[in-house]
Amino acid sequence: MPTYEYKCEICGYEFEQFQSITSKPIRLCPKCGKASVKRLIGVGAGVIFKGPGFYATDYRTESYKKAAENEKSTTSKDIKSSEKTDTGTKEKDTQYPLREKSA
């Protein structure tokens, strides 16, 4: 639902109203009570697609894509080198310790 901007032509009061697209425009001014309110043409808002099927990465610039690719390749090199230096012993993961329930 969009937010519409209104202005009273008598007292000059400006306000915004969150309304359905199918709602009729407001006519009465909430400040002076006169039937002189007009809907203004607003700048609107950018469209944001959310949910499955829409990805923020679909419209990335070429420079962003190249930087991400470079970062990805250096990260994979770091992982491969750390696998070679692993001693084979498994240590307990202490980065995210489990919390015990208090009785």
DSSP file (Angstrom, degrees, kcal/mol; ACC not computed):
  #  RESIDUE AA STRUCTURE BP1 BP2  ACC     N-H-->O    O-->H-N    N-H-->O    O-->H-N    TCO  KAPPA ALPHA  PHI   PSI    X-CA   Y-CA   Z-CA
    1    1 A M              0   0    0      0, 0.0    19,-0.2     0, 0.0     2,-0.1   0.000 360.0 360.0 360.0 132.5    0.0    0.0    0.0
    2    2 A P        -     0   0    0      0, 0.0    17,-2.2     0, 0.0     2,-0.6  -0.362 360.0-123.5 -82.0 162.1    1.4    3.4   -1.0
    3    3 A T  E     -A   18   0A   0     15,-0.2     2,-0.3    -2,-0.1    15,-0.3  -0.930  29.0-156.0-103.4 122.7    1.8    6.5    1.2
    4    4 A Y  E     -A   17   0A   0     13,-3.2    13,-2.9    -2,-0.6     2,-0.4  -0.752   7.0-136.5-102.0 147.4    0.0    9.5   -0.4
    5    5 A E  E     -A   16   0A   0     35,-0.5    35,-2.9    -2,-0.3     2,-0.3  -0.841  23.5-174.4-101.8 138.6    0.8   13.1    0.3
    6    6 A Y  E     -AB  15  39A   0      9,-3.2     9,-2.1    -2,-0.4     2,-0.3  -0.920  10.1-166.2-130.7 156.1   -2.0   15.6    0.8
    7    7 A K  E     -AB  14  38A   0     31,-2.0    31,-2.4    -2,-0.3     2,-0.4  -0.984  20.6-131.3-144.5 133.2   -2.2   19.4    1.2
    8    8 A C  E  >  - B   0  37A   0      5,-2.6     4,-1.2    -2,-0.3    29,-0.2  -0.702  11.5-153.6 -81.1 128.5   -5.1   21.6    2.4
    9    9 A E  T  4 S+     0   0    0     27,-2.6    -1,-0.1    -2,-0.4    28,-0.1   0.657  90.5  46.3 -77.6 -15.1   -5.6   24.5    0.0
   10   10 A I  T  4 S+     0   0    0     26,-0.2    -1,-0.1     3,-0.1    27,-0.0   0.919 128.4  17.2 -91.5 -54.4   -7.2   26.7    2.8
   11   11 A C  T  4 S-     0   0    0      2,-0.1    -2,-0.1    23,-0.1    -1,-0.0   0.586  95.1-125.7 -98.6 -10.2   -4.8   26.3    5.8
   12   12 A G     <  +     0   0    0     -4,-1.2     2,-0.2     1,-0.3    -3,-0.1   0.546  50.0 160.2  81.7   6.5   -1.8   24.9    3.9
   13   13 A Y        -     0   0    0     -6,-0.1    -5,-2.6     1,-0.0     2,-0.4  -0.457  22.5-160.5 -67.2 128.1   -1.5   21.8    6.2
   14   14 A E  E     +A    7   0A   0     -7,-0.2     2,-0.3    -2,-0.2    -7,-0.2  -0.915  19.7 156.0-112.0 138.1    0.5   19.0    4.6
   15   15 A F  E     -A    6   0A   0     -9,-2.1    -9,-3.2    -2,-0.4     2,-0.3  -0.967  33.0-124.8-152.9 166.2    0.3   15.4    5.7
   16   16 A E  E     -A    5   0A   0     -2,-0.3     2,-0.4   -11,-0.2   -11,-0.2  -0.886  18.3-164.4-116.0 148.4    0.9   11.9    4.5
   17   17 A Q  E     -A    4   0A   0    -13,-2.9   -13,-3.2    -2,-0.3     2,-0.7  -0.993  17.8-138.5-137.2 128.6   -1.6    9.0    4.6
   18   18 A F  E     +A    3   0A   0     -2,-0.4     2,-0.3   -15,-0.3   -15,-0.2  -0.771  45.1 158.0 -84.4 111.6   -1.0    5.3    4.2
   19   19 A Q        -     0   0    0    -17,-2.2     2,-0.1    -2,-0.7    -2,-0.0  -0.919  45.0-101.4-138.2 157.9   -3.8    4.1    2.0
   20   20 A S    >   -     0   0    0     -2,-0.3     3,-1.1   -19,-0.2     0, 0.0  -0.428  36.4-117.7 -70.8 154.0   -4.8    1.3   -0.4
   21   21 A I  T 3  S+     0   0    0      1,-0.3    -1,-0.1    -2,-0.1    -2,-0.0   0.839 115.7  52.6 -63.2 -32.3   -4.6    2.1   -4.1
   22   22 A T  T 3  S+     0   0    0      2,-0.1    -1,-0.3     0, 0.0     2,-0.1   0.544  86.4 108.7 -83.5  -6.5   -8.3    1.6   -4.4
   23   23 A S  S <  S-     0   0    0     -3,-1.1     3,-0.1     1,-0.1    -4,-0.1  -0.396  75.7-112.1 -69.8 146.9   -9.2    4.0   -1.5
   24   24 A K        -     0   0    0      1,-0.1    -1,-0.1    -2,-0.1     3,-0.1  -0.503  41.7 -94.6 -75.1 148.0  -10.8    7.3   -2.4
   25   25 A P        -     0   0    0      0, 0.0     2,-0.2     0, 0.0    -1,-0.1  -0.269  42.6-103.5 -61.9 149.0   -8.7   10.4   -1.8
   26   26 A I        +     0   0    0      1,-0.1     3,-0.0    -3,-0.1    13,-0.0  -0.529  37.4 177.8 -72.5 138.4   -9.1   12.2    1.5
   27   27 A R        +     0   0    0     -2,-0.2    10,-2.0    -3,-0.1     2,-0.4   0.700  55.1  76.2-113.1 -31.9  -11.2   15.4    1.2
   28   28 A L  S    S-     0   0    0      7,-0.2     7,-0.2     8,-0.2     6,-0.1  -0.702  77.8-127.3 -90.5 132.9  -11.4   16.7    4.8
   29   29 A C     >  -     0   0    0      5,-2.6     4,-1.6    -2,-0.4    -1,-0.0  -0.612   9.1-147.3 -74.5 128.1   -8.5   18.5    6.3
   30   30 A P  T  4 S+     0   0    0      0, 0.0    -1,-0.1     0, 0.0    -2,-0.0   0.691  95.6  45.5 -70.9 -16.0   -7.6   16.9    9.7
   31   31 A K  T  4 S+     0   0    0      3,-0.1    -2,-0.0   -18,-0.1    -3,-0.0   0.914 129.8  15.2 -91.5 -52.2   -6.4   20.3   11.0
   32   32 A C  T  4 S-     0   0    0      2,-0.1     3,-0.1   -19,-0.0    -4,-0.0   0.633  90.7-131.4-101.6 -15.3   -9.1   22.8    9.9
   33   33 A G     <  +     0   0    0     -4,-1.6     2,-0.2     1,-0.3    -5,-0.0   0.464  58.9 135.3  81.9   1.1  -11.9   20.4    9.0
   34   34 A K        -     0   0    0     -6,-0.1    -5,-2.6     1,-0.1     2,-1.6  -0.499  64.9-118.5 -83.5 153.4  -12.7   22.0    5.6
   35   35 A A  S    S+     0   0    0     -7,-0.2    -7,-0.2     1,-0.2    -1,-0.1  -0.517  82.7 105.2 -88.4  68.4  -13.2   19.9    2.5
   36   36 A S        +     0   0    0     -2,-1.6   -27,-2.6    -9,-0.3     2,-0.4   0.056  38.2 130.5-137.1  26.8  -10.3   21.4    0.6
   37   37 A V  E     -B    8   0A   0    -10,-2.0     2,-0.4   -29,-0.2   -29,-0.2  -0.697  34.1-167.2 -89.6 134.8   -7.6   18.7    0.7
   38   38 A K  E     -B    7   0A   0    -31,-2.4   -31,-2.0    -2,-0.4     2,-0.4  -0.943  23.3-119.9-119.8 141.8   -5.9   17.8   -2.6
   39   39 A R  E     -B    6   0A   0     -2,-0.4   -33,-0.3   -33,-0.2     2,-0.2  -0.665  31.5-142.7 -78.2 131.3   -3.7   14.8   -3.2
   40   40 A L        -     0   0    0    -35,-2.9     2,-0.8    -2,-0.4   -35,-0.5  -0.565  17.3-111.5 -91.6 157.3   -0.2   15.8   -4.3
   41   41 A I        -     0   0    0     -2,-0.2     2,-0.1   -37,-0.1   -37,-0.0  -0.814  43.4-160.2 -88.2 112.5    1.9   14.1   -6.9
   42   42 A G        -     0   0    0     -2,-0.8     3,-0.1     1,-0.1   -38,-0.0  -0.340  29.2-114.1 -90.7 172.0    4.8   12.5   -4.9
   43   43 A V        -     0   0    0      1,-0.2    -1,-0.1    -2,-0.1    -2,-0.0   0.680  52.8-150.6 -78.0 -17.9    8.2   11.4   -5.9
   44   44 A G        -     0   0    0    -41,-0.1     2,-0.3     2,-0.0    -1,-0.2  -0.252  15.1 -83.6  78.3-169.9    7.3    7.8   -5.0
   45   45 A A        -     0   0    0     -3,-0.1     2,-0.1    -2,-0.0     3,-0.0  -0.925  39.5 -92.5-135.4 158.9    9.6    5.1   -3.9
   46   46 A G        -     0   0    0     -2,-0.3     2,-0.4     1,-0.1    -2,-0.0  -0.432  44.7-111.8 -69.6 145.5   12.0    2.7   -5.5
   47   47 A V        -     0   0    0     -2,-0.1     2,-0.5     2,-0.0    -1,-0.1  -0.661  31.5-166.6 -81.1 130.0   10.5   -0.7   -6.3
   48   48 A I        -     0   0    0     -2,-0.4     2,-0.5     2,-0.0    -3,-0.0  -0.973   7.8-151.8-120.7 118.2   12.1   -3.5   -4.2
   49   49 A F        +     0   0    0     -2,-0.5     2,-0.3     6,-0.1    -2,-0.0  -0.785  21.7 176.3 -90.3 125.7   11.4   -7.0   -5.2
   50   50 A K        +     0   0    0     -2,-0.5     5,-0.1     2,-0.1    -2,-0.0  -0.913  31.9  47.1-126.8 154.9   11.5   -9.5   -2.3
   51   51 A G  S >  S-     0   0    0     -2,-0.3     3,-1.5     3,-0.2     2,-0.1  -0.459  94.2 -24.1 110.7 178.2   10.9  -13.1   -2.0
   52   52 A P  T 3  S+     0   0    0      0, 0.0     3,-0.1     0, 0.0    -2,-0.1  -0.382 123.2  31.9 -66.2 138.2   11.9  -16.2   -3.9
   53   53 A G  T 3  S+     0   0    0      1,-0.2     2,-0.5    -2,-0.1    -2,-0.0   0.263  98.0  92.3 101.0 -11.3   12.9  -15.6   -7.5
   54   54 A F    <   -     0   0    0     -3,-1.5     2,-0.4     3,-0.0    -3,-0.2  -0.973  54.0-172.1-118.9 127.0   14.3  -12.2   -7.0
   55   55 A Y    >   -     0   0    0     -2,-0.5     3,-1.3     1,-0.1     4,-0.3  -0.950  27.5-143.5-122.5 137.1   18.0  -11.8   -6.3
   56   56 A A  G >  S+     0   0    0     -2,-0.4     3,-0.6     1,-0.3    -1,-0.1   0.741 102.3  60.7 -66.6 -22.2   19.9   -8.7   -5.3
   57   57 A T  G >  S+     0   0    0      1,-0.2     3,-1.1     2,-0.1    -1,-0.3   0.517  79.7  86.4 -84.5  -4.4   22.8   -9.9   -7.4
   58   58 A D  G <  S+     0   0    0     -3,-1.3    -1,-0.2     1,-0.3    -2,-0.1   0.796  96.8  36.3 -64.8 -28.6   20.9  -10.0  -10.7
   59   59 A Y  G <  S+     0   0    0     -3,-0.6    -1,-0.3    -4,-0.3    -2,-0.1  -0.093  83.4 142.4-119.9  34.1   21.6   -6.3  -11.4
   60   60 A R    <   -     0   0    0     -3,-1.1     2,-0.1     1,-0.1    -3,-0.1  -0.401  52.6-109.4 -75.4 152.7   25.2   -5.9  -10.1
   61   61 A T     >  -     0   0    0      1,-0.1     4,-2.0    -2,-0.1     5,-0.1  -0.361  27.0-112.4 -75.5 161.8   27.7   -3.7  -12.0
   62   62 A E  H  > S+     0   0    0      1,-0.2     4,-2.3     2,-0.2     5,-0.2   0.886 117.0  54.5 -63.0 -39.4   30.6   -5.3  -13.8
   63   63 A S  H  > S+     0   0    0      1,-0.2     4,-2.1     2,-0.2    -1,-0.2   0.887 108.4  49.4 -63.7 -37.7   33.1   -3.8  -11.4
   64   64 A Y  H  > S+     0   0    0      2,-0.2     4,-2.4     1,-0.2    -1,-0.2   0.915 110.1  50.9 -65.3 -42.5   31.3   -5.4   -8.5
   65   65 A K  H  X S+     0   0    0     -4,-2.0     4,-2.1     1,-0.2    -2,-0.2   0.897 110.8  48.7 -62.6 -41.0   31.2   -8.8  -10.2
   66   66 A K  H  X S+     0   0    0     -4,-2.3     4,-2.4     2,-0.2    -1,-0.2   0.915 111.4  49.0 -66.0 -42.9   34.9   -8.7  -10.9
   67   67 A A  H  X S+     0   0    0     -4,-2.1     4,-2.2     1,-0.2    -2,-0.2   0.897 111.7  49.5 -63.8 -39.9   35.7   -7.7   -7.3
   68   68 A A  H  X S+     0   0    0     -4,-2.4     4,-2.3     2,-0.2    -1,-0.2   0.889 110.4  50.7 -65.9 -38.9   33.5  -10.5   -6.0
   69   69 A E  H  X S+     0   0    0     -4,-2.1     4,-2.3     2,-0.2    -2,-0.2   0.911 110.3  49.3 -65.4 -42.7   35.2  -13.0   -8.3
   70   70 A N  H  X S+     0   0    0     -4,-2.4     4,-2.0     2,-0.2    -2,-0.2   0.908 112.4  48.2 -62.3 -42.3   38.7  -11.9   -7.2
   71   71 A E  H  X S+     0   0    0     -4,-2.2     4,-2.0     1,-0.2    -2,-0.2   0.890 110.7  51.7 -64.8 -39.4   37.6  -12.3   -3.5
   72   72 A K  H  X S+     0   0    0     -4,-2.3     4,-2.1     1,-0.2    -2,-0.2   0.910 109.6  48.9 -64.2 -42.7   36.1  -15.7   -4.2
   73   73 A S  H  X S+     0   0    0     -4,-2.3     4,-1.6     1,-0.2    -2,-0.2   0.880 111.8  48.2 -68.5 -37.3   39.3  -16.9   -5.9
   74   74 A T  H  X S+     0   0    0     -4,-2.0     4,-1.9     2,-0.2    -1,-0.2   0.863 110.9  52.1 -70.2 -33.8   41.6  -15.7   -3.0
   75   75 A T  H  X S+     0   0    0     -4,-2.0     4,-2.0     2,-0.2    -2,-0.2   0.908 108.5  49.8 -66.9 -41.7   39.2  -17.3   -0.5
   76   76 A S  H  X S+     0   0    0     -4,-2.1     4,-2.0     1,-0.2    -1,-0.2   0.861 109.6  52.2 -67.1 -33.8   39.4  -20.7   -2.2
   77   77 A K  H  X S+     0   0    0     -4,-1.6     4,-2.2     2,-0.2    -1,-0.2   0.905 108.8  50.6 -65.4 -41.3   43.2  -20.5   -2.3
   78   78 A D  H  X S+     0   0    0     -4,-1.9     4,-2.0     1,-0.2    -2,-0.2   0.889 110.0  50.1 -63.4 -39.5   43.2  -19.8    1.4
   79   79 A I  H  X S+     0   0    0     -4,-2.0     4,-1.7     2,-0.2    -1,-0.2   0.912 110.3  49.5 -66.0 -43.0   41.0  -22.8    2.1
   80   80 A K  H  X S+     0   0    0     -4,-2.0     4,-1.3     1,-0.2    -2,-0.2   0.901 111.7  48.2 -63.8 -41.3   43.2  -25.1    0.0
   81   81 A S  H  X S+     0   0    0     -4,-2.2     4,-1.3     1,-0.2    -1,-0.2   0.858 110.5  51.3 -69.7 -33.8   46.4  -24.0    1.7
   82   82 A S  H  X S+     0   0    0     -4,-2.0     4,-0.6     1,-0.2    -1,-0.2   0.822 105.4  56.3 -71.8 -29.6   44.8  -24.5    5.2
   83   83 A E  H  < S+     0   0    0     -4,-1.7     3,-0.5     1,-0.2    -1,-0.2   0.862 106.2  51.2 -67.5 -34.6   43.7  -28.0    4.2
   84   84 A K  H  < S+     0   0    0     -4,-1.3    -1,-0.2     1,-0.2    -2,-0.2   0.844 111.7  46.3 -69.7 -34.4   47.3  -28.9    3.4
   85   85 A T  H  < S+     0   0    0     -4,-1.3    -1,-0.2     2,-0.0    -2,-0.2   0.488  83.3 118.5 -89.3  -2.4   48.5  -27.6    6.8
   86   86 A D     <  -     0   0    0     -4,-0.6    -3,-0.0    -3,-0.5    -4,-0.0  -0.448  56.9-149.9 -65.7 131.9   45.8  -29.4    8.8
   87   87 A T        -     0   0    0      2,-0.2    -1,-0.1    -2,-0.2     3,-0.1   0.564  37.5-114.4 -82.1  -8.5   47.4  -31.9   11.2
   88   88 A G  S    S+     0   0    0      1,-0.3     2,-0.4     0, 0.0    -2,-0.1   0.351  75.9 125.8  93.3  -7.6   44.4  -34.1   11.1
   89   89 A T        -     0   0    0      1,-0.0     2,-0.6     0, 0.0    -1,-0.3  -0.687  56.5-134.5 -87.0 138.5   43.4  -33.6   14.7
   90   90 A K        -     0   0    0     -2,-0.4     2,-0.3    -3,-0.1    -1,-0.0  -0.811  20.9-163.9 -94.2 124.7   39.9  -32.5   15.4
   91   91 A E        -     0   0    0     -2,-0.6     2,-0.2     1,-0.0     0, 0.0  -0.780  30.5 -96.4-105.4 153.8   39.5  -29.7   17.9
   92   92 A K        -     0   0    0     -2,-0.3     2,-0.8     1,-0.1    -1,-0.0  -0.468  39.9-115.7 -67.7 133.9   36.3  -28.7   19.6
   93   93 A D        +     0   0    0     -2,-0.2    -1,-0.1     1,-0.2     3,-0.1  -0.617  41.6 169.0 -74.0 109.3   34.6  -25.8   17.9
   94   94 A T        +     0   0    0     -2,-0.8    -1,-0.2     1,-0.1    -2,-0.1   0.400  55.5  87.4-103.3   1.5   34.7  -23.0   20.4
   95   95 A Q  S    S+     0   0    0      1,-0.3    -1,-0.1     0, 0.0    -2,-0.1   0.916 106.5  19.2 -67.5 -41.2   33.6  -20.2   18.1
   96   96 A Y  S    S-     0   0    0     -3,-0.1    -1,-0.3     2,-0.0    -3,-0.1  -0.689  85.2-168.2-127.8  78.1   29.9  -20.9   18.8
   97   97 A P        -     0   0    0      0, 0.0     2,-0.2     0, 0.0    -3,-0.1  -0.346  26.4-110.1 -68.3 148.8   29.7  -22.9   22.0
   98   98 A L        -     0   0    0      1,-0.0     2,-0.4    -2,-0.0    -2,-0.0  -0.523  26.5-130.3 -76.5 143.1   26.3  -24.4   22.9
   99   99 A R        -     0   0    0     -2,-0.2     2,-0.3     3,-0.0    -1,-0.0  -0.788  18.1-134.2 -93.8 137.2   24.4  -23.0   25.8
  100  100 A E        -     0   0    0     -2,-0.4     2,-0.2     1,-0.1    -1,-0.0  -0.652  24.8-108.1 -88.8 147.0   23.1  -25.4   28.3
  101  101 A K        -     0   0    0     -2,-0.3     2,-0.4     1,-0.1    -1,-0.1  -0.520  29.7-129.3 -73.0 138.1   19.6  -25.0   29.5
  102  102 A S              0   0    0     -2,-0.2    -1,-0.1     1,-0.1    -3,-0.0  -0.732 360.0 360.0 -88.6 137.7   19.3  -23.8   33.1
  103  103 A A              0   0    0     -2,-0.4    -1,-0.1     0, 0.0    -2,-0.0   0.462 360.0 360.0 -82.9 360.0   17.0  -25.8   35.3
